[in-house]
Amino acid sequence: MRICFFGTPAPAVPSLRALVDDERIEVVRVVTNPDRPAGRGYGLTPPPVKAAALEAGLEVWQPEKPKTIGSELAALDVDACAIVAYGALLPADVLAAGGRGFVNLHFSLLPAWRGAAPVPHALRAGDSEAGVSCFLLDEGMDTGPVLTERRTPIAPGETAGELTARLADLGAPALVEALVGLVEGTIEAVPQPEEGVSYAPKLSAADAALDWSEPAEALERAVRAFNPMPGAHTTFEGERLKVHRATVVDGGGTPGEVVRVDVDDDGAGGPVVACGQGALRLDEVQPAGKARMAGAAFANGYRPLGRVLGADA
């Protein structure tokens, strides 16, 4: 069956490779975003999907606006299209050119967490389970009927980056199954239930600022939800301090105050910050202009005991 693949970032690569490796499928074209400036020199850098596609010997399209490829896609005469984190909305004429339809791999158990950032929102909310859904794209926001899904528990301490990588691997065979089932008519798309709808809008750096008046459990979830992007953060002496890893511990006091430093015999640990309820130990942080460092190293070098984080935010 002839398939066109739409995708851009690294989490889309396992799905592309799974499609390429399946002998029932011919990936006739890959559509991804244009190369963007990145790195210290801001040189043009290809998206991960483009790099994987060229490695597999596939032809790549990189339109600035997807609305320009409707006629070209129709000319390919594909049986269906696959889309994973492409990063742009597709207009009606492009959707109409996708054969039996666009199968979108979404990193949530729909109808929960429709939108751009399902994994961080699921972690922030304290969900115990995550998953992927392969559904037929329509003009709504992740509202189409579902073909396949896979479920997985969220591991203790798992970050958004780690969970996304797991879901990318979990979703790749589910996407293959959904595409084959759609084209061969062996899987029926099931409408999403009206109950349980929630939304996961795109996150900004402002969303990732830690509010020390919240309970420690909520802040620990926030640290994991915003790792690696946009990065949970607070301020220390007027400068941004990123928090990459943290642990809920006993304690209390003025929210944001570093009330003690916990370091074990192996040198692990860090500053303990009072929260609205309980306390949070900062296990890995990154001061402004510095590399990541262990919380214990930060405590030893910056002497934060008694300081109030976030007070000058």
N, C-alpha and C positions, 0 to 999 in steps of 0.2 A: 504494500500500500504506500502511496506517495504522501509524505508528510512534510509540512513546512514548520520549522521550529522558531519560536520567538522567545528570546531571553537575553539577559545582560550580565548579572553578577555571578559570583562564584557558586552560590547555592543552586543556580540553574544548570551548572555543568554536569552533575551526576545524571540528570534526566536526559540531557543531550547525548551523553555517552551510552546510556541504556538504550536509547532509540537507535543509535548507530550500530550497536552490537546485536540488535535483534534482526534475524534474517528475514522476518516477515515485513520489515519496514525499510523504505528508502527515504532518507532525509534529502529532499531535493533542493532545499534552500534553508539558510539560517538568517534570521533577521534580528539585529541587535542595535543598540545605541551607537552613535558615533564615538570615535576615540576622543578622550578628554584629557586635558592637562592634569598631570599628577606628579608627585614626588618633589624633591627639593628644586629641581630645575624646571618644573612645570612642563616637561616634555609630553607630547601626545602619547597616551597609553591606551592600548586596545582593551576593551572589556574582556573579562575572563571567558565569556562564551565565544567571542571571536577567536581568541587564542586556541580554544579547544576545537572549534570548527575547522580552522585552518590546519591544525594538527591532523584532523581526520580527513583532510582533503575535500572539505565541503565549500561550496560557494556561499559568500556572505554578502548580505545587503545591510547598509547602515544609513537608513534615511534620517534626515533631521526631523521630519514629521511623518508619522506612519500614514497619514491620510493621502500621501503621494503615491502609495504603492498598490492601490486597489486594482488597477488594470493589470499590472505586472503579476500580482498574485493570482488573479483570475486566469491569466495565460498559462500558469504552471499546471492548472487542472489537478489540484491536489485532492486527495480523499478526505483529509482533515488537517487541522493545524494543532500544534501543541504550544502552550505559552506558560512560561515560568518566570515570574519576576522580571517582565520585560521593561517596565518602568515608564509606560506611556499608555494612554487610553486609545483604543482602536475605534475609529468611526464605523458607521453602519455599513458603508460600501466595502470596507476591508473585511468586516465580519461576514458579509454575504459572499465573499470570494473564498471562504475557507472550507469548501466542500461540505461535508456533513456537520462541520462546526469546529469551533475553537475549544479545545479541552485545556482548561486552566488548572494547574497544580497550585493550590493555595495552602499555606502553612497554618491551618486551623481546622477544627471540626465544625464546619458550617452547620447552622447559621451563626455560630459564635465567632466573634472577632473578624467581621468583614472589614476590609480596608488595607492600608499600606503597611502596618506594623503589628501583625497579629501576635508574633512571639513575645515581644516586649510587653504588650498589654496583658497577655495571659500570665506571664511571670509576675507582673506588678499586681495583678488581681489575686494572686495566690492559688491559681488553678493547680490541681494535682495531676491532671492529665492533659496531654496535647495530642496533636495528630495532623494529618493532611487530608485534604478533600480534592478530588478531581471532578470538576463540574463543567458544564457547557456554558461558555461565556455568552452573556447577553448585554444589553446596554445599561443594565443596572450595576450597582457596586457589589460584585460577588454574590449575585442573587440567583444565578442560574441553577438548573437541576443537577443533582450529584450523580456521578457514575460510579466512583469508587472512593473509599476512605481507608485510612490506617490509623490506629490509635497507639499511644505509648505513654507510660507514666513519666512525669517530670522528675528527674533525679534530684536528690537533695544537693543544694549548692550549685546547680546547673545554671550557667549564664545564658543570655540570649544567643550569643555567638555559638556556644556549644550545642544548644538545643536546635538552632537553625541548621547546623551541619548535620545533626542526626536526622532531622526531618527531611533534609535534602536527599539523604541516602534512602530513607524509608519511603519517600514519595516517588523515586525514580521508577521502580517496578510497578507501582500503582498507576502511574501515568501511562506506561506501556500497556498495561491491562485495560485501562479505560479507552485508549485510542483503538486498540484492536477490537474491543467489545463494541465500540460505537460503529466502526466501519463494517464489521461483520454482522452487526445486529444481534449480538449475543448478550449485551448488557443494556438494560433499560434505565434511562435517566429518571431519578426520583426527585420530585419537587422538594425544596427545602421546607421544613416546618415553619409555621409562623411564630411559634414560641421559641425563646432562647436566643433571639437576635441581639447581638452586641457589636460595637464598632471599635476599630483600631486605627485611628487617624495617624498620619505621619507625625513623628516626634521631632522636637527641636531641642537645642541645647538648654533653653530655658525650662523645658519640661523635666530635665534631668537634675535640676538643682535640688539638693537634699534639704528638706524642712525638718529640723531637729525636734519640732514639737510633735511630730508623728511618732507612733510606737516603734520600737526597735525592730520588731518583726517586719513592719511595712517598709522600713528603710533598707533592711537587708534584701528584701525582694526587689526594691528599686535599684540597688547596686547591681544585682544580677540582671535585671531587665534592661538596663542601659549599658551593659558591657557586651560588645566593645563600643557601640555607638548609640547615642551621642556622648556617652560617658557620664556617670554620676559624678557630681562635684559639689563642693562647698567652698568657703574661703578661709584662708589662714593668713593673718597679718595683711589683709588687703589684697592678697593674690589668690588666684584660683588653685584649689587643691582637688585633683581628681581622686576618686575612690574606686579602685578596681575590684577589691575583695574585702569582705567584712563578715563578722560573725556576731550573732546575738549573744550577749553575756549578761550576768547579773549586774545591777548597779542602778544609780539614779542621781538626780541633782538638777541643776539648771540646764535646760535643753541646749545642747551644743557645747557644753563645757567638757573639757578633757579632765576627767575626775581621777584617773590613775593610768598607769602604764602596766600592762600585763605582758610579761615575756617569760617563756618557759626555759628549761635548761638547754634546749636545742636552739635557742635564740629566736623562736617563732613567737608571734604575737604583735602587739602594737598599742597605740593609744586607745583608751576606752572613753567613749563620748556618751554623755547622758542624753537620753531622748525623752519624748513625752511620756513614754512608759518604757522602763528597762534601759538598756545601754547597748551600744554597738562598738565592737573592737575593730579598728581599722587594720586589716592584715596586709593590704597592699595599696599604696597610694602613689601619686605622681605630682609633686610640686610644680608650679609654673616654671617652664624652661628647663626642667630636669627629666631624667629618665625615670621609669617606674622603679620603685624601691619597696622593700619590705617595710611593714609598719614599725617593726622594731628599729630599723635603721633610721626611719624618719624621726621616731621619738628620741633617738640618741643624738641625731644631728640638729634637730630643730627645737628641742625642749618645749613641747607644747603643753605640758602639764599646767592646769589652771587657766589656760586660754579658752576663749569661747569661739568655736568655729561658726562661720556664717554670720557673725555679729555685724560685719561691715558689708554684707551683701547688698 
